[in-house]
Amino acid sequence: MPFYSLFNSIRAANLLAWAVSALLAIFWIPLFLRGRGFNSGAYWLGLGSLSLLALLPAYQRNYNAGVILFIALWAFKNIQEPLAQAALLVSAPFLIPGEAILRRTGLAYRFSGNALWNVLAMSQLTCAIIAVLVLCLLCQWKRISQDLSNTGLSI
């Protein structure tokens, strides 16, 4: 939806959505494979990241919140980590039917011609998925870096 709001082309929106998913998957694959030595809680992070990657090219709805549960399991287990806290905070739009509220109050129609409004407010779930996914990738990278530095190696 954010790409459609920017380019008004279904074809361009689909291509860009798949391109972003593929680009993030390129980062996800080596991070997940290198992170196999993590404790079992890290698999929730990897599984959640993969699920979010799979959701990116799809139209986002609140029922996608079930996928965020994988990230929430990891985040609550690692609640002391700032990236885990940030992932929980960014996941908040899945708890509230924001788009429905914006439509019901009339705000969605009042600002519908504004591209920035359509990209950020009306596409809040897509933005949340991208933000949570980036946080997960950062956390995976950080853990791998820490594990390698503890062994004297570097990335």
N, C-alpha and C positions, 0 to 999 in steps of 0.2 A: 504494500500500500504506500509506503513512503516514496518509493521510486515512481509509482504511477502518479502520485501527487506532483512530483517534480517534472515528469516528462510527458504525462498524458498519453502514454503508449503502453498497452498491455504487453506487447512483445518486448519492449525495452525493459519494462519493470520485471518481467519474468527472467530475462537474460541477466540483468543486474543482480537479482535476488540469488540466482544460482551461482553467479560469479563470486558474490560475497561469501556464500556458503562454502564454495570450493576453496577460496582463499583461506578462510578460517580453518577448514579441514586440513589444509596443508600444514598449518601450525599445530593442529590438534594431534595428528597421527604420530609424529615423532615424540611429542610431549607425553602422550599416553604410553607409547611403547617404552620409552626410557624410564617412565615412572612405575614400572612393574614392581620395583623393589619397595615401594611405599607400603605403609600399613594398610590393612584392608579398607579403612575408611576412605582412602584416596580413590578407590574404585567407584564410589558414589560420585565423586567429582568427575571422573572420566566418563562414566555412564551418563551423568547429567549433561556434561558438555556435548557428548555425542548426540543425545536426544535434542538438545537445543539446536545443534547444527542441522539436524534433520527437519526441525520446525521452521527454520528461517525462510525457505522458499514457499512455505504454505501461508495461507491467509490466517492471521492470528485472532484468536477468540479467548475468552476467559477460561474455557474448558482446557486450554493448554496448560493451565496451572498445575495439572497433575504431573507434568514433566518437571516443573520447578521443584517438586518434592524431592527428587534425587539430589538437587543442589542443596535444598534445605536440610536433608539428612546429613550431608557432609558439613554444612555450615554450623549446624547446632553441635555436631561432634567437635568442631574446631572453633567454637564461638570466641575464643581468646584471640584469634587471628583477625587483624583488621580487614583483610580481603574477604573473609567469611562474613563478617558483620556487614560489609558493604554489599555483598551478594544478597543477603537477606533484605537489606533496605531497598535495593533496586528491584527486588522481586515483589514489592508491595503492590504495584498496579494489578497483579494477578488476583489479589484479594478483594479488589473493588471493581465493579463493572463501570469503569471510567467512561468508556465510549458511550455506553447506554445512558449514563447520567448526563453527559454533554449533549446528547441528542434530545433527551427528555426535557432538559432545561432550555433548549433552543439555542444554546451557545454554538453547537455544531453547525447549525444553519446560518447563524449570524456571521460567522467567520469562515464559511466554507470556501470562499474565493481566495483566501490567504494561503499561499503555499507553505509558509512556515508553520502555520496553525495545523494544516493537514499533515505535514511531516511529523511534527512533534506531538501535538495533542491527540489527533485522531489515530495516530499510529503508535500510541504509547506502548502497546504490548510488544510490537516489533522492536522498538527502541529498548525496552526492558530486556528482551531476549538477547539482543546484541550486547548490551552493557553487562549482563550477567555472564554471558559467554566470554567476553573479554576478561572479566575478573577471574573466571575459572582458569582461563589459559595463563593469565599472569601468575595465579597461585601454583599451577602445575609447573611452570617455568621456575618459579622461586624455590619450590621444593626440590626440583632436580638440581638446581644450582647449589642449594644447601647440602644435599646429599653428596654431590661431587666434590664440593669444597671440604667436606668432612673426610673424604678419602684422599684429598690432595690433588684431585683432578679439576678441570674446568670445562665449561661448555665451549 
